[in-house]
Amino acid sequence: MIDFRSDTVTKPSQEMKDFMFKAELGDDVFGDDPTVNELQRIGAEMFGHEAALYCSSGTQTNQIAINVWTNPGDEVICHSDAHIYRYEGGGIALNSGASVRLLQGNSGRINPNEIVDNINPDDQHFPPTTLVSIEDTANRGGGVYYDFEDIKRISKICKENGLPFHLDGARVFNALQENKIPLKEYGAQFDSISVCLSKGLGAPVGSLLLGSNEFIQKARRVRKAFGGAMRQAGIIAAGGIYALQNNVERLAEDHKRAKKIEQILSTKSWVSSVIPVQTNIVVAHLSDGLSENDVVNKIKECGILCVGFGKGRIRFTTHLDISDEDLSTLERNLPNSI
Ligand SMILES: *Cc1c(COP(=O)(O)O)cnc(C)c1O
């Protein structure tokens, strides 16, 4: 089976495992794990933030950030396709008692002009708007990245309105690989950033939450209350260090391979269109009447795994464990008609 379901399916390489095996460990709740401390230092430094917190998942880093920035009854502005809203188990309501204002934007990205009209006035009828969150790259948008000018505009609007600005950067390195914005300049636009180490970067576990010293101090309390404070976490954090040091530049290969998949899919009678590929995600719209589940199962019979991605859509994702040879197999084995 060649696995295009997600960039989360990668397994740590032997080199990464050796590096993890040798990590120096301590009790991170006491702040004593030198490997966790090193990962947090590296991550914060890369994006020019003061501090970082290593957490078990990207859902946890996002949910901690939302909890720090909001009070129960507040409203969070995000895209209607945002992971924080669609794929985190209702965590915004469950963990933080907050509600959402969903914007339509384009391809999973918020349009800066939409934001001002959706900030609630200070009036007893309305929930207080207290956070803006965006996703870069935007998963349901087909892995597209933001124009940096738009990010700067949103950041400015947030500052003018006293709103913190959060980035769900599950695939932020895929975006940065393409837009070539210097990391610190990019990082400076946000008050908090979640970075997944277990997606394209290929670490087995974990995400980093970045922000100011004050923010991370609060985030640490919330992580504890969510049951997410870990002890000798350096054993897994080491995978994150290895990933940041070895697997960032190579994301360009994943993007090249995703473009190749776009080409292959475009020739198939059962595909009506493919969202133009920008990074490592390929979303195909199926021809009229085809069900995504049927198509996913047919493709599975050819030894290829992908996922249904909403009605009449399927998604392929490229990652560290996909080779050019796998692409040749895909090209050979994908059926011409279904
Ligand atoms: C994967 C993902 C996350 C975090 O997912 P976890 O599985 O909890 O690590 C957050 N945001 C987006 C856009 C994602 O794709």
The ligand as an ORCA input file, in Angstrom:
! r2SCAN-3c Opt
* xyz 0 1
  C      -3.227     18.194     11.535
  C      -3.689     19.561     11.780
  C      -3.719     20.088     13.071
  C      -3.328     19.321     14.312
  O      -3.652     18.014     14.299
  P      -3.141     16.962     15.392
  O      -3.475     15.690     14.737
  O      -3.927     17.242     16.608
  O      -1.683     17.177     15.619
  C      -4.118     21.397     13.216
  N      -4.434     22.148     12.160
  C      -4.413     21.680     10.907
  C      -4.730     22.583      9.775
  C      -4.043     20.368     10.662
  O      -4.020     19.918      9.412
*
